[in-house]
Amino acid sequence: MEKEKNENIRLGIDVGGSGIKGALVDVTTGELKTERKRFKTQIPATPESIAGKIKMIVNFFDYSGPVGITLPAAIEDGFVRTAANIDESWMDRDAHELFSSFLSSPVSLINDADAAGLAEMAFGHGNDVNGVVIMITVGTGLGSALFTDGKLLPNSELGQIYYKDKIAELWASDAIRKKKDLSWKKWGKRFDKYLHHLEKLFYPELIIIGGGTSKKFDKFEKYLKRVKTITYPAKLQNNAGIIGAALETMKT
């Protein structure tokens, strides 16, 4: 009985443009069983530097089971296909092989926003919602997870679409808000236009806002006036990526 209980505790590690964080997760409830361990993402965010930090997190928890890892990139059969917010040396790198060589545990890989979306669909606002659900993670870039009747379309990368002749995340991410020193009102109006653009493309039933900015939803919620779709901050907030990464280990 105790063995069965322990098998439900998995390590999820969420790699972002600014930080790499991990925790042990009960995959049956989505509950974090430990405090998060976080390291700052090194610049440049090379494959070896990130793998090294991931190994440090695994060692910190003295963990030897399956490890779920997110990357801010499109992942195809373990290979990295985009590198918008990590070093270009990631392009076409076999990340599964890299992490497996650094760790002595089975490894599962998933796009960071997809992981956050899976967690929200399982334990958050997306649970039991039919139709199209879009999750946008707002941080260094704009990540996305796209679901239809609960099924994930992997690697949607909606932050890379063009809006007004600009890549959306280079206009409406939290990094841009900070870089341009935009007020929450000015940034919120930008983000509202971006969400409204997605709304016209996908006609979603629900939009979920994730990433670190989800904790500050009250600062810009009132400026979301164009978008008509029900829009919530992630129930799991910035832990969604960790939880989704842990969930991904259950597929192997």
C-alpha positions, 0 to 999 in steps of 0.5 A, spaced: 500 500 500 505 504 501 509 503 495 502 504 491 502 511 494 509 513 493 508 511 485 504 517 485 509 522 487 513 524 481 518 530 480 516 535 476 521 540 473 519 547 469 524 550 465 523 557 464 526 563 461 528 566 467 528 560 472 528 553 473 523 550 478 521 543 481 517 540 486 515 533 488 507 532 486 502 527 488 499 526 481 492 524 483 491 530 486 495 535 483 498 537 490 505 539 491 508 535 496 514 539 497 516 546 497 519 548 490 526 548 489 528 554 484 535 556 480 535 562 476 536 560 468 543 562 466 544 566 460 546 563 455 541 558 457 545 552 453 543 545 454 548 543 458 547 549 463 540 547 464 541 540 464 546 541 470 541 545 474 536 540 473 540 535 476 541 539 482 534 539 483 533 532 482 539 531 487 536 536 492 530 532 493 534 525 493 529 523 488 530 516 483 523 516 480 521 518 473 522 525 472 518 530 468 521 536 464 518 542 461 522 546 456 520 553 453 520 550 446 516 545 441 518 538 443 517 533 437 519 526 439 524 528 444 527 533 440 527 541 441 524 544 434 524 552 437 528 556 441 525 563 442 527 564 449 533 559 450 539 559 447 539 557 439 544 551 441 538 548 443 535 547 436 534 540 433 538 538 440 535 531 442 533 533 449 531 526 451 538 523 450 541 529 453 537 529 460 537 522 460 545 522 460 545 527 466 540 523 470 539 516 472 532 516 472 526 515 466 525 522 463 519 525 460 519 531 456 513 536 454 512 544 452 512 548 458 505 551 456 502 544 454 504 542 461 501 548 465 495 546 460 494 539 462 495 541 469 489 546 469 485 541 465 486 536 470 485 540 477 484 547 475 479 551 471 479 547 465 476 541 468 470 538 465 470 544 460 468 541 453 469 545 446 476 549 445 480 551 451 486 556 450 491 557 456 496 563 455 502 563 459 505 570 460 512 571 462 519 571 458 514 570 452 507 568 451 506 560 451 500 557 449 496 550 450 490 549 446 485 543 447 479 541 444 474 537 448 479 536 453 484 533 448 491 537 447 494 539 440 501 539 442 506 545 441 501 550 438 506 556 440 500 561 439 505 567 442 509 566 435 503 568 431 504 575 428 499 581 430 500 588 427 506 585 423 510 583 430 511 577 433 505 577 439 510 575 444 515 581 442 509 586 443 505 583 449 509 578 454 511 580 461 518 581 459 516 587 454 512 590 459 518 590 464 523 592 458 518 598 456 516 600 463 509 599 461 503 601 466 498 595 467 493 599 464 497 600 457 500 593 457 493 590 459 490 593 453 495 590 449 494 583 452 487 584 451 488 586 443 492 579 443 487 575 446 481 578 442 485 576 436 486 569 438 478 569 440 477 571 433 481 565 430 479 559 435 472 561 438 474 558 445 469 557 451 475 559 456 481 562 456 486 561 462 492 566 464 498 562 467 505 563 468 508 568 473 503 574 471 497 570 473 498 572 480 497 579 478 491 578 474 487 583 479 492 588 476 490 588 469 483 584 469 479 590 468 483 592 462 480 586 458 474 589 455 475 587 447 475 579 449 468 576 450 470 569 452 470 567 460 477 569 462 480 566 469 487 566 472 490 559 472 487 556 479 494 552 480 498 559 478 505 558 477 505 551 479 501 549 473 508 547 469 511 543 475 504 539 476 503 538 468 511 535 468 509 530 473 503 528 470 507 527 463 511 522 467 504 517 468 504 516 460 510 512 460 
